[in-house]
């Protein structure tokens, strides 16, 4: 069922999450809906994204692939905010 489900991307991390799965309440598929305090969720999301970006800075100077193209792809796959 997951192979044929509809998906949407999450904010910041761009993860694909299903919008509907048989037998699972749709509201819990999106992580923000599991938090009563939506502002706290967004704050935590941005803080986590910041930690990911900070960790990736260590690797930003590595040159992987032709013209560092793989390095750029890896960095682009991280959180966007």
C-alpha positions in Angstrom: 0.0 0.0 0.0 2.9 2.4 0.7 4.1 1.9 -2.9 0.8 3.3 -4.3 0.1 5.9 -1.6 0.1 9.7 -2.2 2.9 11.5 -0.5 3.7 15.1 0.5 7.0 16.6 1.6 7.6 17.8 5.1 8.9 21.3 5.8 12.6 21.8 6.2 13.8 18.2 5.8 11.8 17.5 2.7 10.9 13.9 3.8 8.1 12.2 1.9 5.2 11.2 4.1 2.1 9.4 3.1 -1.1 11.4 3.2 -3.4 8.4 3.8 -2.8 4.8 4.8 -5.6 2.3 5.4 -6.1 1.7 9.1 -3.9 4.6 10.2 -5.5 7.9 11.3 -4.4 10.4 8.6 -3.8 13.2 11.2 -0.9 11.2 12.8 1.0 10.7 9.5 2.2 14.3 9.6 4.4 14.8 12.6 3.2 18.3 13.3 -0.3 17.0 14.0 1.1 14.9 16.9 2.2 18.0 18.8 -0.4 20.1 20.7 2.0 23.1 20.6 2.6 23.7 16.9 5.0 26.6 17.7 7.1 24.3 19.8 7.1 21.7 17.0 8.4 24.3 14.5 11.0 25.6 17.0 12.2 22.1 17.6 12.2 21.3 13.9 14.4 24.3 13.2 16.7 23.6 16.1 17.2 20.0 14.8 17.8 21.3 11.3 20.4 23.7 12.7 22.2 20.8 14.4 22.2 18.9 11.1 23.6 21.8 9.2 26.3 22.5 11.9 27.3 18.8 11.8 27.5 18.9 8.0 29.9 22.0 8.1 32.7 19.6 9.1 32.3 17.9 5.8 31.7 20.9 3.6 35.4 21.3 2.9 35.7 17.7 1.6 36.0 17.4 -2.2 34.1 14.3 -3.4 33.4 13.6 -7.0 34.3 15.6 -10.1 34.4 19.3 -9.3 33.1 18.5 -5.8 29.7 17.7 -7.4 29.0 14.9 -4.9 29.8 17.2 -2.0 27.3 19.7 -3.3 24.7 17.0 -3.7 25.2 15.8 -0.2 24.9 19.3 1.3 21.8 20.0 -0.8 20.1 16.9 0.6 20.3 18.3 4.1 17.6 20.5 5.7 16.5 23.6 3.9 15.2 26.5 5.9 
